[in-house]
Amino acid sequence: MQDIASQPSRAGGVPTGPLQQTAQWQPGETYVTMNRDWITVTLAFDVHTTHMAGTHDTVIGVDVGQTPLAVALGDQFRSVLPGLPPLPAMPLGVPEAAMRLAQVAVYGAARQQWENLFALMLPRASLIAVEQLDFRGLQARFQQQCHDHGINDATLAWLPQLAREAGVQIARVEPAGTSRLCPICVRPGDRQGAILHCATHGALDAHDVAAHWIRRLGELQQLNKWQAKCTARRSR
């Protein structure tokens, strides 16, 4: 997905906002050329261009994982990226180039999911809160290097660039414990896999719970920044 400079409207030259290009990989048009010393892969993409005009009136929290890949939650907004199954074990003797190609294919499919999520979030969001990733823990937390790569690119590169073009703020928050606190009674529950069991409110989706609290932490972070700015102005 790529942003293009804002284009003037037909009516009066007022910018309509950045254009968004979404590229969808066409796996049936993938061509591989192999030689003894090198390999060439040609990929085809179907590109669509849309305007990113929107309301920008809701705060959205994003919980990042593997399955699902991400859950985004805001006022009257919920979107889930289902994620991808891990790569199957490669048989012995498979060329390294073939393994790299398989990882690129998984990365490309995951990137398409992220792009679809951004296209839904950015027109609606005034603030997007995402978890502060810990590079030291990525290898232990996620099974595939291509997942690590995709998550890093999505949250640390594409999202900040697209958000800036769309006028959307980004908040990065510490996610520890966000999936274990009931969002209704604000009491700790018992998490078992993807389910958080609250003694009062029953079974809750742990990923939705995490996205809820990441969103609230993002709002609190922005409020603290605003209060600090006001205090600094008064002290001048």
JOHU-V177130 format. One record per run of one state. SS is the DSSP state (2 for helix, 1 for strand, 0 for the rest). FROM is the first residue (numbers start at 0). TO is the last residue. If there is no record, write none. Layout:
# JOHU-V177130
SS;FROM;TO, SS;FROM;TO
This chain:
# JOHU-V177130
0;0;0, 1;1;3, 0;4;6, 1;7;7, 0;8;13, 1;14;14, 0;15;17, 1;18;24, 0;25;25, 2;26;28, 0;29;29, 1;30;33, 0;34;37, 1;38;41, 0;42;43, 1;44;50, 0;51;56, 1;57;63, 0;64;68, 1;69;73, 0;74;75, 1;76;80, 0;81;94, 2;95;120, 0;121;123, 1;124;130, 0;131;133, 2;134;140, 0;141;143, 2;144;165, 0;166;167, 1;168;172, 0;173;179, 1;180;180, 0;181;186, 1;187;187, 0;188;188, 1;189;191, 0;192;193, 1;194;197, 0;198;200, 1;201;204, 2;205;233, 0;234;235
